[in-house]
């Protein structure tokens, strides 16, 4: 292996380990915030994905890069709890659309104050310019992984 191949491997490993740690940190914060609304981070994530428009479970799974089955399990729990509902899908009779109920939207709104506090603390810690740069760097990395077919 050449010197540059070694450094490329180190960059990939470093990025992956950092993202794994960051994922754990975000999940920890998300679990704490979601708890205020009686949700888990995963339920918050799925419910939040359909607030702007109802989506089939498969579209939610693609958005998060996860399996349809795992999202289906969470969606079914949200429906069972009365936080979401399945609606007919004019584009596909078997793939129902998942949408939040009023109760689901109310739960999401209970998270907003804590979410705002964490967001403000993070931007204060980083500075607005570095926070924007960090977000763009993460998006750049995600798009690159999509293009090379491993994401």
C-alpha positions in Angstrom: 0.0 0.0 0.0 1.4 3.4 -0.9 1.7 6.4 1.4 -1.3 8.1 -0.1 -3.4 4.9 0.1 -2.6 4.7 3.8 -3.6 8.3 4.3 -6.8 7.8 2.3 -7.6 4.8 4.5 -6.9 6.9 7.6 -9.2 9.6 6.4 -12.0 7.1 5.8 -11.5 5.5 9.1 -11.3 8.8 10.9 -14.4 10.1 9.2 -16.4 6.9 10.0 -15.3 6.8 13.6 -16.2 10.5 14.1 -19.6 10.0 12.4 -20.3 6.9 14.6 -19.5 9.0 17.7 -21.5 11.9 16.4 -24.5 9.6 15.7 -24.3 8.3 19.3 -24.2 11.8 20.6 -27.2 13.0 18.5 -29.1 9.9 19.4 -28.5 10.6 23.1 -29.7 14.2 22.8 -32.7 13.0 20.6 -33.8 10.4 23.2 -33.7 13.0 25.9 -35.7 15.5 23.9 -38.2 13.0 22.6 -38.8 11.7 26.1 -40.5 15.0 27.0 -43.2 14.1 24.4 -43.5 10.5 25.4 -41.6 9.4 22.3 -38.4 7.7 21.5 -35.8 9.2 19.1 -36.8 6.7 16.4 -40.5 7.5 16.7 -39.7 11.2 16.7 -37.6 10.7 13.5 -40.4 8.8 11.7 -43.2 11.1 12.8 -41.1 14.2 12.0 -40.4 12.8 8.5 -44.1 13.0 7.6 -45.1 16.4 9.1 -44.8 18.3 5.8 -46.4 15.7 3.7 -47.7 12.2 4.1 -45.3 9.6 2.7 -45.2 5.9 2.1 -43.1 4.0 4.6 -40.6 3.1 1.8 -40.0 6.8 1.1 -39.3 7.5 4.8 -36.8 4.6 4.9 -35.0 5.9 1.8 -34.7 9.4 3.4 -33.0 7.9 6.4 -31.0 5.2 4.6 -32.6 2.4 6.6 -34.8 -0.6 5.8 -38.5 -0.3 5.0 -39.1 -3.0 7.6 -37.6 -1.0 10.5 -39.6 2.1 9.6 -42.8 -0.1 9.1 -42.4 -1.4 12.7 -42.1 2.1 14.1 -44.9 3.5 11.9 -47.2 0.7 13.1 -46.4 1.6 16.7 -47.2 5.3 16.0 -50.5 4.3 14.5 -51.3 2.0 17.4 -50.6 4.9 19.8 -52.8 7.3 17.8 -49.9 9.5 16.9 -50.1 8.7 13.2 -52.5 7.3 10.7 -52.4 5.5 7.4 -54.1 7.2 4.5 -55.0 6.0 1.0 -52.3 6.6 -1.6 -53.7 7.6 -5.0 -50.4 6.6 -6.6 -50.2 3.1 -5.2 -53.2 1.3 -3.6 -51.1 -1.0 -1.4 -48.5 1.5 -0.2 -50.5 3.6 2.2 -49.3 7.1 3.2 -48.2 7.7 6.8 -49.4 11.0 8.2 -49.3 12.5 11.8 -52.6 12.9 13.7 -53.4 16.0 15.7 -52.1 14.1 18.7 -48.9 13.3 16.9 -48.4 16.9 15.9 -49.0 18.0 19.5 -46.3 15.6 20.7 -43.8 17.0 18.2 -44.6 20.5 19.4 -43.8 19.5 23.0 -40.2 18.8 21.8 -39.8 22.2 20.2 -38.6 24.2 23.3 -35.9 21.7 24.2 -34.8 21.4 20.6 -34.5 25.2 20.3 -32.4 25.3 23.5 -30.0 22.6 22.2 -29.8 24.2 18.8 -29.0 27.6 20.3 -26.3 26.1 22.7 -24.7 24.2 19.8 -24.6 27.3 17.5 -23.3 29.4 20.4 -20.5 26.8 21.0 -19.5 26.5 17.4 -20.3 30.0 16.0 -22.9 30.3 13.2 -20.3 30.2 10.4 -18.7 27.0 11.7 -22.1 25.4 12.4 -23.1 26.1 8.8 -19.7 24.8 7.5 -20.1 21.6 9.6 -23.5 20.9 8.2 -22.3 21.5 4.6 -19.4 19.2 5.2 -21.7 16.4 6.4 -23.9 16.9 3.4 -20.9 16.8 1.1 -19.7 13.6 2.6 -23.2 12.0 2.4 -23.6 13.0 -1.3 -20.1 11.6 -2.1 -21.0 8.2 -0.5 -24.2 8.2 -2.5 -22.3 8.8 -5.7 -19.8 6.0 -5.1 -22.6 3.6 -4.3 -21.8 2.8 -0.7 -24.3 5.0 1.0 
